[in-house]
Amino acid sequence: MTQKESSTNVADNPWTLRRVLPWILLIGGIVALIASIGLANEVFQRLKNPNYHSICNLNPILSCTSVADSHQAEAFGLPNYFLGIAGYSAVAVTGATMLAGAKFKRWFWQIVEVGMTFAMGFITWLQFQTIYRIGALCIFCMMIWVATGPLFWYTTVYNLREGNIRAPKRLQKVVDFATAHHGDILLLWFLVIIGLILKRFWYYWSTLI
């Protein structure tokens, strides 16, 4: 396909990743930002009032307090929600500026990719910690998981398609498969996380049936 044909297809198709990505960044960034602020507010409310009952403490499993009181909640020496507020604000702003017509250089997208990869790796570690070590789930944290998965995945697919990052030739077939089946892979990721949660806490979920 020539560059002219590619440009024509982009112009005719409103659902190309180039057009949708700014919305993914904006909406995903806002959702994760709201969740980060919500978690920060819950912690601050408890600091002001030790008897405060968190709005996201719904049962023994869905308990923000259990997660917020763990040492994993301050993985880098400061509360994780500070990282979330700063990082996801930047993501949302990036999406908004793209919608306003901004164009970014290749080096900028490489920095974004590093940030998204870090975020994805970090939430994967937090998922393991909350499910298998803390033994509780935080609703605000899960909102961040839901937002970060698509943010990381579609930023990566975009960067691969646009040539902002280049995979080794020996992995090109894998990259082609991943970019062609991006929706299926993302759905599989969600299903795996849901499956792990159901299995790990089935002893509780089964009592609700």
C-alpha positions, 0 to 999 in steps of 0.5 A: 500500500502506498503512502497516498493510499494509506492517507486516503484510507485514514481520511475515509475511515473515522475509526483508524487508530490514528484518530481513535488514540487521542480519545483513548488517551484522554478518556483513559487518562481521565478515568485513571486520574479520577481513580487516583484522586479518589484513592488519595481522598479516601486516605486523607479522610482516614487521616483526618478521622480514624473512624471514617468508613471508606466508600469502597470498603464493600466487603472483606474482598473489596476493601480499599483500606486493606490495600491502602494500608499495605506496604505495597501502596508505597512501592517507591517511598511515596503513595502510589496515587501520587504517581497516578495523579502525575502520570495520568494527568500527563496522559489525558493532556496528551490526548487533549492536545492531539484532539486540538491538532498537536503533532508529536515527534518520534522521540516524544512517542518513545518517551510515552512508550517508556512511561506506558510500559512502566505503568503496565509493568507496575500495575501487573506487579500490583495485581499480583500483590493485591490478589495473592499477597494482600488478599483484597481488591481496591475498586479505585485500583481496578479502575486504574487497571481497566484504564491502563491496559488499553492505554498501554496496548493501543499506544504500543500498537500505534507506535509500532504501526507509525514506526516510532518504535521498531521491533527486531526483524525476527519478531516481525511476524509476532508484531504483525499478528499482535497489531492485526488482533489487537482487540482479541489480545486486549480482551484476552488480557481482561479475561485472564485478570477476571479469571484469576480474581474469580479463582483466587476469591472463589471461596467468598464469591461462592457464598454469594450464589 
